[in-house]
Amino acid sequence: MDETFQQISVVGFMKHNGGLEFRKIAESVYQYKALVQEMHLNPGGITHGGFLMSLMDAGMGTAAYRSLGGEKRIATISFDIKFIAASTTGDILMGTAKVLRKTRSLVFMQGEIRCGDTLITTAEGIWKVL
């Protein structure tokens, strides 16, 4: 599949938020990554949950979009995230997005983010084909 990551945040929210790199690693499995910066921290000094959610929504949403051939618009209609561990400035967050099932109108996804061997978050979501 794709050996190198591609920067996909050239405009919009995720570009403003530090960018997102993306690649396909297997049929129905994708990876994305981002570097935790100072602006991503909450007052407690760990990565803000809102940033983690945004990262997962963007990574999993891109995977859903590309699994449909990159021609149909989609929108997140359901997203459930679990916060497992913390990360902080300088950490590289590596996300994995897996397409569980596709219908004509929905894409069901599962994902996780890790920092090295540490599981940071898990999520499940549904994207609507518009």
ZAZADREN-886404 format. One record per atom (N, C-alpha, C): residue in three letters; x, y, z; atom name; residue number from 0. Coordinates in Angstrom, 2 decimals. Layout:
- Ala	X	Y	Z	CA	NUM $
...
This chain:
- Met	0.84	-1.17	0.00	N	0 $
- Met	0.00	0.00	0.00	CA	0 $
- Met	0.89	1.25	0.00	C	0 $
- Asp	0.60	2.23	0.83	N	1 $
- Asp	1.38	3.48	0.85	CA	1 $
- Asp	2.50	3.38	1.88	C	1 $
- Glu	3.74	3.52	1.44	N	2 $
- Glu	4.88	3.46	2.35	CA	2 $
- Glu	5.08	4.76	3.12	C	2 $
- Thr	4.80	5.88	2.48	N	3 $
- Thr	5.03	7.17	3.13	CA	3 $
- Thr	3.72	7.88	3.44	C	3 $
- Phe	3.77	8.71	4.45	N	4 $
- Phe	2.62	9.52	4.82	CA	4 $
- Phe	2.54	10.74	3.90	C	4 $
- Gln	1.31	11.19	3.66	N	5 $
- Gln	1.05	12.39	2.86	CA	5 $
- Gln	0.33	13.41	3.75	C	5 $
- Gln	0.81	14.67	3.73	N	6 $
- Gln	0.13	15.73	4.46	CA	6 $
- Gln	-1.20	16.02	3.75	C	6 $
- Ile	-2.31	15.84	4.46	N	7 $
- Ile	-3.62	16.05	3.82	CA	7 $
- Ile	-4.30	17.32	4.31	C	7 $
- Ser	-3.71	17.99	5.28	N	8 $
- Ser	-4.32	19.21	5.84	CA	8 $
- Ser	-3.70	20.44	5.17	C	8 $
- Val	-4.18	20.75	3.98	N	9 $
- Val	-3.65	21.91	3.25	CA	9 $
- Val	-4.53	23.14	3.41	C	9 $
- Val	-5.77	22.96	3.82	N	10 $
- Val	-6.68	24.06	4.12	CA	10 $
- Val	-7.56	23.65	5.30	C	10 $
- Gly	-8.21	24.62	5.92	N	11 $
- Gly	-9.24	24.32	6.90	CA	11 $
- Gly	-8.78	24.05	8.31	C	11 $
- Phe	-9.69	23.44	9.06	N	12 $
- Phe	-9.56	23.25	10.50	CA	12 $
- Phe	-8.31	22.48	10.89	C	12 $
- Met	-8.05	21.33	10.29	N	13 $
- Met	-6.91	20.52	10.71	CA	13 $
- Met	-5.58	21.18	10.33	C	13 $
- Lys	-5.52	21.95	9.26	N	14 $
- Lys	-4.29	22.70	8.96	CA	14 $
- Lys	-4.02	23.70	10.08	C	14 $
- His	-5.07	24.41	10.47	N	15 $
- His	-4.96	25.37	11.57	CA	15 $
- His	-4.56	24.68	12.87	C	15 $
- Asn	-4.96	23.42	13.01	N	16 $
- Asn	-4.71	22.65	14.23	CA	16 $
- Asn	-3.38	21.90	14.21	C	16 $
- Gly	-2.55	22.15	13.20	N	17 $
- Gly	-1.23	21.52	13.20	CA	17 $
- Gly	-0.99	20.51	12.11	C	17 $
- Gly	-2.02	20.13	11.38	N	18 $
- Gly	-1.85	19.21	10.26	CA	18 $
- Gly	-2.08	17.75	10.61	C	18 $
- Leu	-2.28	16.99	9.55	N	19 $
- Leu	-2.56	15.56	9.68	CA	19 $
- Leu	-1.92	14.85	8.49	C	19 $
- Glu	-1.10	13.84	8.79	N	20 $
- Glu	-0.50	13.03	7.74	CA	20 $
- Glu	-1.25	11.71	7.66	C	20 $
- Phe	-1.36	11.16	6.44	N	21 $
- Phe	-2.27	10.05	6.19	CA	21 $
- Phe	-1.67	9.07	5.19	C	21 $
- Arg	-2.00	7.78	5.36	N	22 $
- Arg	-1.64	6.76	4.37	CA	22 $
- Arg	-2.55	5.54	4.50	C	22 $
- Lys	-2.64	4.79	3.42	N	23 $
- Lys	-3.38	3.53	3.41	CA	23 $
- Lys	-2.36	2.42	3.64	C	23 $
- Ile	-2.64	1.51	4.57	N	24 $
- Ile	-1.68	0.44	4.86	CA	24 $
- Ile	-2.17	-0.94	4.45	C	24 $
- Ala	-3.47	-1.11	4.24	N	25 $
- Ala	-4.04	-2.39	3.81	CA	25 $
- Ala	-5.44	-2.12	3.28	C	25 $
- Glu	-6.02	-3.10	2.68	N	26 $
- Glu	-7.40	-2.94	2.22	CA	26 $
- Glu	-8.28	-2.67	3.45	C	26 $
- Ser	-8.94	-1.54	3.47	N	27 $
- Ser	-9.83	-1.12	4.55	CA	27 $
- Ser	-9.12	-0.70	5.84	C	27 $
- Val	-7.80	-0.50	5.82	N	28 $
- Val	-7.07	-0.05	7.00	CA	28 $
- Val	-6.16	1.12	6.61	C	28 $
- Tyr	-6.24	2.19	7.41	N	29 $
- Tyr	-5.51	3.42	7.14	CA	29 $
- Tyr	-4.79	3.87	8.40	C	29 $
- Gln	-3.73	4.67	8.22	N	30 $
- Gln	-3.03	5.26	9.36	CA	30 $
- Gln	-2.95	6.77	9.17	C	30 $
- Tyr	-2.89	7.46	10.30	N	31 $
- Tyr	-2.71	8.91	10.29	CA	31 $
- Tyr	-1.87	9.27	11.50	C	31 $
- Lys	-1.19	10.42	11.42	N	32 $
- Lys	-0.36	10.81	12.56	CA	32 $
- Lys	-0.29	12.32	12.66	C	32 $
- Ala	0.04	12.76	13.88	N	33 $
- Ala	0.20	14.18	14.17	CA	33 $
- Ala	1.16	14.33	15.34	C	33 $
- Leu	1.81	15.45	15.38	N	34 $
- Leu	2.74	15.79	16.46	CA	34 $
- Leu	2.01	16.67	17.47	C	34 $
- Val	2.07	16.29	18.75	N	35 $
- Val	1.45	17.10	19.80	CA	35 $
- Val	2.30	18.35	20.03	C	35 $
- Gln	1.66	19.49	19.91	N	36 $
- Gln	2.33	20.77	20.12	CA	36 $
- Gln	1.77	21.44	21.38	C	36 $
- Glu	2.46	22.46	21.84	N	37 $
- Glu	2.04	23.18	23.04	CA	37 $
- Glu	0.58	23.64	22.95	C	37 $
- Met	0.16	24.07	21.76	N	38 $
- Met	-1.21	24.58	21.58	CA	38 $
- Met	-2.26	23.48	21.75	C	38 $
- His	-1.87	22.22	21.75	N	39 $
- His	-2.80	21.11	21.89	CA	39 $
- His	-3.04	20.69	23.33	C	39 $
- Leu	-2.36	21.35	24.27	N	40 $
- Leu	-2.45	20.93	25.67	CA	40 $
- Leu	-3.59	21.61	26.40	C	40 $
- Asn	-4.13	20.91	27.39	N	41 $
- Asn	-5.11	21.51	28.29	CA	41 $
- Asn	-4.37	22.15	29.46	C	41 $
- Pro	-5.07	22.82	30.39	N	42 $
- Pro	-4.37	23.45	31.52	CA	42 $
- Pro	-3.59	22.47	32.41	C	42 $
- Gly	-3.92	21.19	32.33	N	43 $
- Gly	-3.20	20.19	33.12	CA	43 $
- Gly	-1.90	19.72	32.47	C	43 $
- Gly	-1.60	20.23	31.27	N	44 $
- Gly	-0.35	19.89	30.61	CA	44 $
- Gly	-0.38	18.63	29.77	C	44 $
- Ile	-1.58	18.08	29.54	N	45 $
- Ile	-1.71	16.90	28.67	CA	45 $
- Ile	-2.55	17.27	27.45	C	45 $
- Thr	-2.48	16.42	26.45	N	46 $
- Thr	-3.20	16.68	25.21	CA	46 $
- Thr	-4.70	16.81	25.47	C	46 $
- His	-5.28	17.90	24.97	N	47 $
- His	-6.70	18.20	25.17	CA	47 $
- His	-7.56	17.15	24.47	C	47 $
- Gly	-8.60	16.71	25.16	N	48 $
- Gly	-9.51	15.72	24.60	CA	48 $
- Gly	-10.17	16.18	23.31	C	48 $
- Gly	-10.44	17.47	23.20	N	49 $
- Gly	-11.04	18.00	21.97	CA	49 $
- Gly	-10.11	17.86	20.78	C	49 $
- Phe	-8.81	18.02	21.01	N	50 $
- Phe	-7.85	17.81	19.93	CA	50 $
- Phe	-7.83	16.34	19.52	C	50 $
- Leu	-7.82	15.44	20.51	N	51 $
- Leu	-7.82	14.01	20.21	CA	51 $
- Leu	-9.06	13.62	19.41	C	51 $
- Met	-10.21	14.16	19.82	N	52 $
- Met	-11.45	13.87	19.08	CA	52 $
- Met	-11.37	14.40	17.65	C	52 $
- Ser	-10.88	15.61	17.49	N	53 $
- Ser	-10.75	16.21	16.16	CA	53 $
- Ser	-9.81	15.38	15.29	C	53 $
- Leu	-8.71	14.95	15.88	N	54 $
- Leu	-7.74	14.14	15.16	CA	54 $
- Leu	-8.36	12.82	14.69	C	54 $
- Met	-9.08	12.18	15.57	N	55 $
- Met	-9.71	10.91	15.21	CA	55 $
- Met	-10.83	11.10	14.19	C	55 $
- Asp	-11.62	12.15	14.36	N	56 $
- Asp	-12.70	12.42	13.41	CA	56 $
- Asp	-12.13	12.67	12.01	C	56 $
- Ala	-11.05	13.45	11.95	N	57 $
- Ala	-10.43	13.75	10.66	CA	57 $
- Ala	-9.78	12.51	10.05	C	57 $
- Gly	-9.06	11.75	10.85	N	58 $
- Gly	-8.39	10.55	10.34	CA	58 $
- Gly	-9.37	9.46	9.93	C	58 $
- Met	-10.34	9.19	10.77	N	59 $
- Met	-11.33	8.16	10.45	CA	59 $
- Met	-12.24	8.62	9.32	C	59 $
- Gly	-12.58	9.90	9.32	N	60 $
- Gly	-13.42	10.44	8.25	CA	60 $
- Gly	-12.72	10.39	6.90	C	60 $
- Thr	-11.43	10.70	6.88	N	61 $
- Thr	-10.66	10.61	5.63	CA	61 $
- Thr	-10.61	9.17	5.15	C	61 $
- Ala	-10.44	8.23	6.07	N	62 $
- Ala	-10.43	6.81	5.71	CA	62 $
- Ala	-11.79	6.40	5.12	C	62 $
- Ala	-12.87	6.83	5.74	N	63 $
- Ala	-14.20	6.50	5.22	CA	63 $
- Ala	-14.38	7.08	3.82	C	63 $
- Tyr	-13.98	8.32	3.64	N	64 $
- Tyr	-14.08	9.00	2.35	CA	64 $
- Tyr	-13.27	8.26	1.28	C	64 $
- Arg	-12.04	7.93	1.60	N	65 $
- Arg	-11.18	7.24	0.62	CA	65 $
- Arg	-11.65	5.82	0.34	C	65 $
- Ser	-12.27	5.18	1.33	N	66 $
- Ser	-12.78	3.82	1.11	CA	66 $
- Ser	-13.92	3.80	0.09	C	66 $
- Leu	-14.54	4.97	-0.12	N	67 $
- Leu	-15.61	5.11	-1.11	CA	67 $
- Leu	-15.08	5.60	-2.45	C	67 $
- Gly	-13.77	5.65	-2.58	N	68 $
- Gly	-13.17	6.08	-3.83	CA	68 $
- Gly	-12.86	7.56	-3.90	C	68 $
- Gly	-13.13	8.30	-2.83	N	69 $
- Gly	-12.82	9.72	-2.80	CA	69 $
- Gly	-13.69	10.58	-3.70	C	69 $
- Glu	-14.88	10.08	-4.02	N	70 $
- Glu	-15.75	10.83	-4.93	CA	70 $
- Glu	-17.06	11.27	-4.28	C	70 $
- Lys	-17.41	10.68	-3.16	N	71 $
- Lys	-18.68	11.01	-2.51	CA	71 $
- Lys	-18.41	11.79	-1.24	C	71 $
- Arg	-19.20	12.84	-1.01	N	72 $
- Arg	-19.08	13.60	0.23	CA	72 $
- Arg	-19.69	12.78	1.37	C	72 $
- Ile	-19.11	12.95	2.57	N	73 $
- Ile	-19.60	12.24	3.74	CA	73 $
- Ile	-19.64	13.20	4.93	C	73 $
- Ala	-20.36	12.80	5.96	N	74 $
- Ala	-20.43	13.58	7.19	CA	74 $
- Ala	-20.52	12.63	8.38	C	74 $
- Thr	-19.85	12.98	9.47	N	75 $
- Thr	-19.92	12.20	10.70	CA	75 $
- Thr	-21.32	12.32	11.28	C	75 $
- Ile	-21.95	11.18	11.57	N	76 $
- Ile	-23.28	11.24	12.20	CA	76 $
- Ile	-23.28	10.63	13.60	C	76 $
- Ser	-22.24	9.84	13.91	N	77 $
- Ser	-22.12	9.26	15.24	CA	77 $
- Ser	-20.64	9.06	15.54	C	77 $
- Phe	-20.24	9.43	16.77	N	78 $
- Phe	-18.84	9.29	17.14	CA	78 $
- Phe	-18.76	9.03	18.63	C	78 $
- Asp	-18.13	7.92	19.01	N	79 $
- Asp	-17.99	7.53	20.41	CA	79 $
- Asp	-16.51	7.30	20.70	C	79 $
- Ile	-15.96	8.05	21.64	N	80 $
- Ile	-14.53	7.97	21.93	CA	80 $
- Ile	-14.31	7.59	23.40	C	80 $
- Lys	-13.25	6.85	23.62	N	81 $
- Lys	-12.82	6.48	24.98	CA	81 $
- Lys	-11.41	6.99	25.16	C	81 $
- Phe	-11.17	7.72	26.25	N	82 $
- Phe	-9.85	8.24	26.58	CA	82 $
- Phe	-9.19	7.27	27.55	C	82 $
- Ile	-8.03	6.73	27.16	N	83 $
- Ile	-7.39	5.67	27.93	CA	83 $
- Ile	-6.17	6.18	28.70	C	83 $
- Ala	-5.30	6.93	28.01	N	84 $
- Ala	-4.06	7.42	28.61	CA	84 $
- Ala	-3.76	8.82	28.09	C	84 $
- Ala	-2.77	9.46	28.69	N	85 $
- Ala	-2.42	10.83	28.34	CA	85 $
- Ala	-1.20	10.89	27.42	C	85 $
- Ser	-1.10	12.01	26.71	N	86 $
- Ser	0.09	12.33	25.92	CA	86 $
- Ser	0.41	13.80	26.14	C	86 $
- Thr	1.57	14.24	25.67	N	87 $
- Thr	1.96	15.62	25.90	CA	87 $
- Thr	2.85	16.14	24.77	C	87 $
- Thr	3.34	17.36	24.91	N	88 $
- Thr	4.13	18.02	23.88	CA	88 $
- Thr	5.28	17.14	23.38	C	88 $
- Gly	5.43	17.10	22.06	N	89 $
- Gly	6.49	16.33	21.44	CA	89 $
- Gly	6.13	14.91	21.10	C	89 $
- Asp	5.03	14.41	21.65	N	90 $
- Asp	4.61	13.04	21.33	CA	90 $
- Asp	4.09	12.96	19.90	C	90 $
- Ile	4.41	11.87	19.23	N	91 $
- Ile	3.83	11.60	17.91	CA	91 $
- Ile	2.68	10.64	18.12	C	91 $
- Leu	1.48	11.09	17.76	N	92 $
- Leu	0.29	10.28	17.89	CA	92 $
- Leu	0.03	9.56	16.58	C	92 $
- Met	-0.05	8.23	16.63	N	93 $
- Met	-0.27	7.41	15.45	CA	93 $
- Met	-1.67	6.79	15.55	C	93 $
- Gly	-2.51	7.14	14.59	N	94 $
- Gly	-3.86	6.63	14.57	CA	94 $
- Gly	-4.04	5.55	13.51	C	94 $
- Thr	-4.92	4.63	13.81	N	95 $
- Thr	-5.32	3.60	12.85	CA	95 $
- Thr	-6.83	3.66	12.69	C	95 $
- Ala	-7.28	3.62	11.44	N	96 $
- Ala	-8.71	3.64	11.13	CA	96 $
- Ala	-9.04	2.41	10.30	C	96 $
- Lys	-10.07	1.70	10.73	N	97 $
- Lys	-10.45	0.47	10.03	CA	97 $
- Lys	-11.91	0.58	9.60	C	97 $
- Val	-12.15	0.30	8.32	N	98 $
- Val	-13.52	0.26	7.81	CA	98 $
- Val	-14.11	-1.09	8.21	C	98 $
- Leu	-15.17	-1.06	9.02	N	99 $
- Leu	-15.82	-2.29	9.46	CA	99 $
- Leu	-16.85	-2.78	8.46	C	99 $
- Arg	-17.61	-1.81	7.92	N	100 $
- Arg	-18.71	-2.17	7.02	CA	100 $
- Arg	-19.12	-0.94	6.22	C	100 $
- Lys	-19.51	-1.16	4.97	N	101 $
- Lys	-20.03	-0.09	4.14	CA	101 $
- Lys	-21.37	-0.53	3.55	C	101 $
- Thr	-22.31	0.41	3.57	N	102 $
- Thr	-23.56	0.21	2.85	CA	102 $
- Thr	-23.63	1.32	1.80	C	102 $
- Arg	-24.74	1.41	1.09	N	103 $
- Arg	-24.86	2.48	0.10	CA	103 $
- Arg	-24.92	3.85	0.74	C	103 $
- Ser	-25.35	3.92	2.01	N	104 $
- Ser	-25.52	5.23	2.63	CA	104 $
- Ser	-24.71	5.45	3.91	C	104 $
- Leu	-24.03	4.42	4.41	N	105 $
- Leu	-23.30	4.54	5.67	CA	105 $
- Leu	-21.94	3.84	5.60	C	105 $
- Val	-20.96	4.38	6.37	N	106 $
- Val	-19.66	3.73	6.54	CA	106 $
- Val	-19.42	3.61	8.04	C	106 $
- Phe	-19.20	2.38	8.51	N	107 $
- Phe	-18.97	2.10	9.92	CA	107 $
- Phe	-17.47	1.94	10.14	C	107 $
- Met	-16.93	2.69	11.10	N	108 $
- Met	-15.49	2.76	11.32	CA	108 $
- Met	-15.12	2.44	12.77	C	108 $
- Gln	-13.89	1.96	12.94	N	109 $
- Gln	-13.31	1.74	14.26	CA	109 $
- Gln	-11.89	2.29	14.22	C	109 $
- Gly	-11.45	2.92	15.31	N	110 $
- Gly	-10.11	3.49	15.29	CA	110 $
- Gly	-9.47	3.53	16.67	C	110 $
- Glu	-8.17	3.81	16.65	N	111 $
- Glu	-7.43	4.00	17.89	CA	111 $
- Glu	-6.27	4.95	17.61	C	111 $
- Ile	-5.78	5.54	18.68	N	112 $
- Ile	-4.56	6.34	18.62	CA	112 $
- Ile	-3.60	5.79	19.66	C	112 $
- Arg	-2.35	5.65	19.25	N	113 $
- Arg	-1.29	5.20	20.14	CA	113 $
- Arg	-0.14	6.20	20.11	C	113 $
- Cys	0.60	6.22	21.20	N	114 $
- Cys	1.87	6.94	21.26	CA	114 $
- Cys	2.88	5.87	21.63	C	114 $
- Gly	3.65	5.42	20.64	N	115 $
- Gly	4.51	4.27	20.86	CA	115 $
- Gly	3.64	3.06	21.14	C	115 $
- Asp	3.91	2.37	22.25	N	116 $
- Asp	3.11	1.20	22.63	CA	116 $
- Asp	1.90	1.55	23.49	C	116 $
- Thr	1.76	2.82	23.87	N	117 $
- Thr	0.69	3.23	24.77	CA	117 $
- Thr	-0.59	3.56	24.01	C	117 $
- Leu	-1.68	2.89	24.36	N	118 $
- Leu	-2.97	3.18	23.78	CA	118 $
- Leu	-3.52	4.45	24.41	C	118 $
- Ile	-3.80	5.47	23.60	N	119 $
- Ile	-4.26	6.77	24.08	CA	119 $
- Ile	-5.79	6.86	24.02	C	119 $
- Thr	-6.37	6.53	22.87	N	120 $
- Thr	-7.82	6.59	22.69	CA	120 $
- Thr	-8.28	5.47	21.78	C	120 $
- Thr	-9.57	5.13	21.91	N	121 $
- Thr	-10.25	4.27	20.95	CA	121 $
- Thr	-11.54	4.97	20.56	C	121 $
- Ala	-12.06	4.63	19.38	N	122 $
- Ala	-13.30	5.25	18.93	CA	122 $
- Ala	-14.02	4.37	17.93	C	122 $
- Glu	-15.32	4.59	17.85	N	123 $
- Glu	-16.16	4.01	16.81	CA	123 $
- Glu	-17.01	5.12	16.26	C	123 $
- Gly	-17.28	5.06	14.97	N	124 $
- Gly	-18.10	6.10	14.36	CA	124 $
- Gly	-18.81	5.62	13.13	C	124 $
- Ile	-19.79	6.43	12.74	N	125 $
- Ile	-20.57	6.17	11.54	CA	125 $
- Ile	-20.56	7.43	10.69	C	125 $
- Trp	-20.27	7.26	9.41	N	126 $
- Trp	-20.28	8.37	8.45	CA	126 $
- Trp	-21.39	8.16	7.45	C	126 $
- Lys	-22.13	9.22	7.20	N	127 $
- Lys	-23.26	9.22	6.25	CA	127 $
- Lys	-22.75	9.64	4.88	C	127 $
- Val	-23.09	8.86	3.86	N	128 $
- Val	-22.78	9.23	2.47	CA	128 $
- Val	-23.84	10.24	2.07	C	128 $
- Leu	-23.41	11.42	1.65	N	129 $
- Leu	-24.36	12.50	1.30	CA	129 $
- Leu	-24.77	12.43	-0.16	C	129 $
